[in-house]
């Protein structure tokens, strides 16, 4: 990313953030739906294989022009030196943990249930030392760093409680111990938050969500310095974690409207959160854009917008919350988030279904909680849909 690129706005980078140009004048790299690329001589092949020249070689390696163009654009969105794309966010996280987590991983605060399962169940089977702390237990991080943990990982805002962590402070603490700080920036997107600019070392996105934005692709990405991402490359290559060129092209398409979409998500979620805060059937609203939310001031200091995600606690039992979700007409009952359509999930039945009831309760995830991904519909229609579901 050049100094000139860094001076450009986010939407400009999303549209013009790649150097590739089609030979016939297309402003965007076409889909190279190609598994392998030919060479005139072995010397030319070795130049690409050994990294002396950039060129197509083999798509599973990521050496494909469609992939190159996407990665250039993604790196620019987070002010990163480099970006690697993956077939999913979990594939990206797995490669990150396997590369940089061999000396121990500390996860701070709430996280996606699949991430917690990977950290608490799968990675220890490989001998990796993992520690999952609640946000309220972050004071234990110093002892873990003193004990040799060298990768600190967290989401901010968190899934599904929308807790906010101080990226600058955690980066300073990790770096003082020679550790790295990695941030899952999926909920915020680069429009609302750019952790590398706040001191983080690596950023991960489930590109399935806001980066893709249309619920029609599955992908993930890691962004950071070349030095930190280069050792990840072989894990991606040998675990077969590359997205297909068609997926890369779809993601490149989506990035061109990223800022416009996310600004609208922000506005819609703010309106819905404010309406739900006053609703008699709602016990609590979790949204960083509300002045009374515990992380509001910190979010305002390190974010450029509060995002399209919010959670609500319905008054009553888990069965009462299920009934509300089932009565929604416009907001669809479905997992995932970040698409143009609004979605609702009940974390105890989806994202955190694999955790015990006690563990969910320990993390402040009640059975009566509903998580809302606010899409691009008119907010008044979404509020009316929630109101009828809550009152029926």
Secondary structure, DSSP 8 states (H G I E B T S, - for coil): --HHHHHS-HHHHHHH------TT--SS------SB---SSHHHHHHHHTTSS----BGGGT-SHHHHHHHHHHHHHTT-SEEEEESSHHHHHHHHHHHH-TT-EEEES---HHHHHIIIIIHHHTT--EEEE-GGGGGGHHHHHHTT--EEEEESS-TTT-----HHHHHHHHHHTT-EEEEE-TTTHHHH--GGGGT-SEEEEETTTTTT-SS----EEEEE-HHHHHHHHHHHHHHT----HHHHHHHHHHHTTHHHHHHHHHHHHHHHHHHHHT-TTEEEEE-TTSTTSTTHHHHHHH-SS--SEEEEEESS-HHHHHHHHHH-SSSEE-S---SSS-EEE-GGGTTTTTS-HHHHHHTT--TTEEEEE--SS-HHHHHHHHHHHHH-
